Amino acid sequence: MLLFFIVGLLVHFVFFASIFDIYFTSPLVHGMAPQFTPLPPPARRLVLIVADGLRADALYELDEKGNSRAPFIRNVIMHEGSWGISHTRVPTESRPGHVALIAGFYEDVSAVVKGWKENPVEFDSVINESKYTWGWGSPDIMTMFAKGATGNHVFTYSYDADDEDFGAQDVTKLDTWVFDNIKEFLRAARNNQSLFSKLNDEKIVLFLHLLGIDTNGHAHRSTSREYKDNIKLVDEGIKELVSLIKEFYGNDEKTVFLFTSDHGMTDWGSHGAGHPSETFTPFIAWGAGIKYPQKVPAQKFDDGLLKEWKLEYWKRQDINQADIAPLMASLIGVPFPLNSVGILPVEYLNNTDVFKAESMYTNAKQILEQFKVKMTQKKEVTLPFLFTPFKLLSDSKQLDVLRKAKSYIKQGKYEKAVFLCKELIDLSLKGLSYYHTYDRFFLGINVLLGFVGWASYASVLIIKSHASLPRGVSKEVKKPSHLLLCSFVAIGILMAFFLLIQACPWTYYVYCLLPVPIWCAVLREYHVIQDLVTSLWTFPPRRFVGYLLACILGIEVLVLSFFYRYMLTAGLVVFAGWPFTTHLWTRAKSISLSWIFFCLLLAVFPLMPVVGRKPDIFLVMGAGLLVLLLSLFVVTLLIKTKESFANDKLLLHLLQMLSTVLSMWAVYSTHNSLLKKQGLPLINQMVSWIILAASFVVPLLSPRSLLERLFSILVSSMSAYLLLSRGYEALFPLVLSCLMFVWIHMEQETLQQSGVFCKQKVTSMHFSSSADITQFRQLCLDDIRRAFFLVFFFVTAFFGTGNIASINSFDLASVYCFLTVFSPFMMAALMLWKIFIPFVLVMCAFEAVQLTTQLSSKSLFLMVLVISDIMALHFFFLVKDYGSWLDIGTSISHYVIVMCMTIVLVFLNGLAQLLTTRKLRLCGQPKSHLI
């Protein structure tokens, strides 16, 4: 059985990884020739200013007094340049946002995971194509582009990573550092002939990355005074910088300025998903080669923003974030980034019609080059009779469109040339997508076969090992014929040969060959399948249909809960009525009432706002007080007992109470310190890390009595959870655990009423590291309900306090008791542990349910895995590669979450067994079989 779980874990890792090969492969191709506009550019230099985390409405809107919080930028919009909204894509994070801005393509998620500060994949960018680039800002962003550039022409300056402190007194210093350093740089250049000469060359870029707004947004939220004041500071800094640069270059009018953001920010201070507050970023351009403001009587936009911002008469021109890269390349005359998929927004250009047409022609050729390379690569590794070319853009069509476009330019029909080039770009992008997803259907079918095969094999194993099916009289179990084995071996060899001659990546072999042994193992157990079919024929049809519909409805509710949290509320309300469908209501009324009360109480949480949006430190304190009251009640009971080990238990409970008190103090003290902008006190940080470490160890010191061990796990977990809480979610594990305690009693009562004799009451049961297999019983239909309950509680633990399928549900403020300096991986680890704590509580309760119902943990756990796999199969079919980027990202994240849940179930099952069955003894502590 251990081998089965190891194999199962590996199989699920394969299913999990498959989504990245199918949907998240790198779109980059190499081997294209550089393309640039043959005409002289309007600008010699470009100043790119990126205000990290700046949302469009925060910049454009007027304040309460009707004044702009960015008067200089608003003056530019009205008198000097062009403006609009830059639409970003999911994930709205700094790295992919800057890649889209400067390289012109949307980075795949796998690249973001592989490297945060450096380039895990090679790509071209405007910075790389420039003659010289100087950059100032965050070390994360500066390092990313400096190490991606060829030659010694990119010079970056950044502050220390520890300065990115969300708890700092004044994080605007991150922006003032940038402005001060570039001023000093320009002053120093006047006395440095070599540097002065480079700065006066053509095709140069000055890149400013301003992180203060993003940091203030995370620390104080995007609606805060700090966030808005930071915008004012940036506006003043830009005003002074523009004046300084113009003076440095003698007002030669050869400088172009671009001001934008990599992503926006939600009202609750996060980003990563597809909410308009995250995907709508400002874009303002002015200077050499940029159109002056255009006043218009009406505009095409009907989103109401123009009227709200009082900009309805100044022409708004929206672009996609990747379009900024070709615009920058065109303005300073460098080759378009080789991997760019951006479309040049000619509406921003203030130049001749021939320049616009030639620039669009260059843009079309640059994207067409990528299409041709992608097609060639796919054609070389596909058998000729299986290759299906992209029919909308044949070789003859490519030549014909290019020839016509060039002809139109020569004839002076520039508008027709621009229109034709845009059509070619559109076809080239569709063709790129076609070849990029060429193998998607083939891989999807193989993964689907593997999924169905694995779920079938797990079901067969459950029936074979843990259920007693009637077997026909004198029916002998025949060994599977060698023909079956040989057939599957032959299929495997043919598949491997097919992949080999097409030079497929090694991962393709895994996805395509995995279903072969799985289905072979399923068909080898054909006698079990026969017994199951025979048993089902004897089952009353109405009862069978009823059970089947109940199973389907239950799984569909679980699937829908990923989209609509209130489905969990509906499910818990239905659960509350469970005692009325059995004899529990009449025979165990007090337990039934407790079950109804806690089901309805837990049902409130999915109706609450997503965690982090409305923090309330007093609710965290309230949760801590409730834990203390429960602990005090247990301590009172221990004081009354005469047990020899009561003193040890009392000491342990007092230690856990102290840990809870310290957690409450750390949360309250840290909250006040950050409000006063005094940073995170070192003592608070040390206490928090000690409590977190102790939460793993202290439960192992408690007795292995079922209720005592579970209570110890709850109190230790709550101490850590309080440190990671910001509001009402601090109450969630407490209510969930109360329901789990009642569930354990309910299941034993249910078992007794079904006629199974229980030797012990729950209060006298002990966890044991060595299970007595003679006490285990065979599975019955009611065990499917128990397995479903676990999956439902697992999903409730996951989504009960917020839909974390959306990245922006994570609140960085949750980890401020541990650290405030930006550290993406450490912060992610702490937030993941916060998510895991309710899971651990559910899994520990499940261990107790298995003990009280006399079931093998393997049998019930296998049923849980089958239910989880059926859910995963749902989401595999629901994955989208069309529609809005929010829909696409959400569909993929749902599949990833449910696959992670299946894998994490295996891990948490082992962790729960460790926490419930292991016992640590302090020096000098006597041994006892009861503890």
Secondary structure, DSSP 8 states (H G I E B T S, - for coil): -HHHHHHHHHHHHHHHHHHHHHH--------------SS--S-SEEEEEEETT--HHHHHSB-TTS-BSSHHHHHHHHHT-EEEEEE--SS--HHHHHHHHHH-S---HHHHHH-SSS-SS----HHHHSSEEEEEE-HHHHHHHHTT--SS-EEEEE--GGG-BTT-S-TTHHHHHHHHHHHHHHHHHTT-HHHHHHHTSSSEEEEEEE-HHHHHHHHH-TTSHHHHHHHHHHHHHHHHHHHHHHHHTTT-S-EEEEEE-S----TTS--SS--HHHHEEEEEEEETTB----B-S--S--SSHHHHHT-TTB-B--EEGGGHHHHHHHHHT----TT------GGGB-S-HHHHHHHHHHHHHHHHHHHHHHHHHHHHTS-TTT----GGG-HHHHHHHHHHHHHHHHHT-HHHHHHHHHHHHHHHHHHHHHHHTTTHHHHHHHHHHHHHHHHHHHHHHHHHHH------TT-------HHHHHHHHHHHHHHHHHHHHTT--HHHHHHHHTHHHHHHHHHHTHHHHHHHHHHHHHS-HHHHHHHHHHHHHHHHHHHHHTT-THHHHHHHHHHHTGGGGSSHHHH-HHHHHHHHHHHHHHTTGGGS--TTSS--HHHHHHHHHHHHHHHHHHHHHHHH---TTHHHHHHHHHHHHHHHHHHHHHHHHHHHHHHTT----HHHHHHHHHHHHHHHHGGGGS--BHHHHHHHHHHHHHHHHHHT--SGGGGHHHHHHHHHHHHHHHHHHHHHHTT---SS-GGG-B--SS--GGG-----THHHHHHHHHHHHHHHHHHTT--TTSGGG--GGGGTTT--B--HHHHHHHHHHHHHHHHHHHHHHHHHHHHHTT--HHHHHHHHHHHHHHHHHHHHHH--SSS-HHHHHHHHHHHHHHHHHHHHHHHHHHHHHHHHH-----TT----TT-
